Amino acid sequence: MKFFLVDSEATETLGRALATTRPVTAVVHLHGDLGAGKSTLARAMLRALGVSGAIRSPTYTLVERYPLADDGEALHLDLYRIADAGELEFLGLDGAEAALWLVEWPERGGSGLPAADLRIELAIAGPGRGVELIAMSETGRGWLEALQSSPELQAIVAAS
């Protein structure tokens, strides 16, 4: 599924649409260059899932944990600063059973990360962002099917 996000508000709308249609548990790998909107999208999803207060970027901490309104936990990882996938063992993620994993720069985590259900590719395109959502599992395929009927997604597609 490919479309264009005209501005940061459209990115936030996509985040809300993903949050409202997400499966009970999911792993999302966020790909894109610096400034492509990965953190903006992750923050919008977390906010829509009931996270209140500051939503910090995990750029320096590498991982931030957030309690979700439905009693689950979300992990937001930014692996840009790790040099080797082996460094993941120091983050205390072994056996972590989060309801949602949002992983920026997942290619740096290699096999130390759970497999993605949904791969999101963001790219700077003029004043906006190109986005491609790719289902990587049966869970991801179900998520994209639910997302297609989302009114928020329809608004984004209509505006692009």
KAPEQUI-V905904 format. One record per backbone hydrogen bond with DSSP energy under -0.5 kcal/mol. NH is the residue of the N-H (numbers start at 0). CO is the residue of the C=O. E is the energy in kcal/mol with one decimal. If there is no record, write none. Layout:
BEGIN
nh:NH co:CO e:E
nh:NH co:CO e:E
END
This chain:
BEGIN
nh:2 co:130 e:-2.1
nh:4 co:128 e:-3.7
nh:5 co:3 e:-0.6
nh:10 co:6 e:-1.6
nh:11 co:7 e:-2.4
nh:12 co:8 e:-2.2
nh:13 co:9 e:-2.3
nh:14 co:10 e:-2.0
nh:15 co:11 e:-2.1
nh:16 co:12 e:-2.4
nh:17 co:13 e:-2.8
nh:18 co:14 e:-2.2
nh:19 co:15 e:-2.5
nh:20 co:16 e:-1.0
nh:21 co:17 e:-0.6
nh:21 co:18 e:-0.7
nh:25 co:98 e:-1.9
nh:27 co:100 e:-3.0
nh:28 co:117 e:-2.4
nh:29 co:27 e:-0.6
nh:29 co:102 e:-3.2
nh:30 co:28 e:-0.6
nh:30 co:119 e:-3.4
nh:35 co:32 e:-1.9
nh:40 co:36 e:-2.4
nh:41 co:37 e:-2.4
nh:42 co:38 e:-2.8
nh:43 co:39 e:-2.0
nh:44 co:40 e:-2.1
nh:45 co:41 e:-2.5
nh:46 co:42 e:-2.8
nh:47 co:43 e:-2.2
nh:48 co:44 e:-1.3
nh:49 co:46 e:-1.6
nh:50 co:45 e:-2.2
nh:55 co:53 e:-0.7
nh:59 co:56 e:-0.5
nh:61 co:57 e:-2.3
nh:62 co:60 e:-0.8
nh:63 co:75 e:-2.1
nh:65 co:73 e:-2.6
nh:67 co:71 e:-3.1
nh:68 co:48 e:-2.1
nh:70 co:67 e:-1.8
nh:73 co:65 e:-3.0
nh:74 co:99 e:-2.8
nh:75 co:63 e:-2.8
nh:76 co:74 e:-0.6
nh:76 co:101 e:-3.0
nh:77 co:61 e:-1.9
nh:78 co:103 e:-2.3
nh:81 co:78 e:-1.3
nh:86 co:83 e:-2.2
nh:87 co:84 e:-1.8
nh:88 co:85 e:-1.3
nh:89 co:86 e:-1.5
nh:90 co:87 e:-2.0
nh:91 co:88 e:-0.7
nh:92 co:87 e:-0.6
nh:95 co:92 e:-2.6
nh:97 co:95 e:-0.6
nh:98 co:72 e:-2.1
nh:99 co:72 e:-1.5
nh:100 co:25 e:-2.2
nh:101 co:74 e:-3.0
nh:102 co:27 e:-2.7
nh:102 co:100 e:-0.5
nh:103 co:76 e:-3.1
nh:103 co:101 e:-0.6
nh:104 co:29 e:-1.4
nh:105 co:102 e:-0.5
nh:107 co:104 e:-1.6
nh:108 co:105 e:-1.8
nh:109 co:105 e:-0.8
nh:111 co:108 e:-2.0
nh:112 co:109 e:-1.1
nh:116 co:26 e:-2.9
nh:117 co:26 e:-2.0
nh:118 co:133 e:-2.9
nh:119 co:28 e:-3.0
nh:119 co:117 e:-0.5
nh:120 co:118 e:-0.5
nh:120 co:131 e:-2.7
nh:121 co:30 e:-2.7
nh:121 co:119 e:-0.6
nh:122 co:129 e:-2.2
nh:124 co:127 e:-2.3
nh:127 co:124 e:-1.8
nh:128 co:4 e:-2.5
nh:129 co:122 e:-3.1
nh:130 co:2 e:-2.5
nh:131 co:120 e:-2.1
nh:132 co:0 e:-3.0
nh:133 co:118 e:-2.9
nh:133 co:131 e:-0.5
nh:135 co:116 e:-2.9
nh:136 co:116 e:-0.8
nh:140 co:136 e:-2.3
nh:141 co:137 e:-2.3
nh:142 co:138 e:-2.1
nh:143 co:139 e:-2.5
nh:144 co:140 e:-2.0
nh:145 co:141 e:-2.2
nh:146 co:142 e:-2.5
nh:147 co:143 e:-2.0
nh:148 co:144 e:-0.7
nh:148 co:145 e:-0.8
nh:149 co:146 e:-2.1
nh:153 co:149 e:-2.1
nh:154 co:150 e:-1.9
nh:155 co:151 e:-1.8
nh:156 co:152 e:-2.6
nh:157 co:153 e:-2.3
nh:158 co:154 e:-1.6
nh:159 co:155 e:-1.0
nh:159 co:156 e:-0.5
END
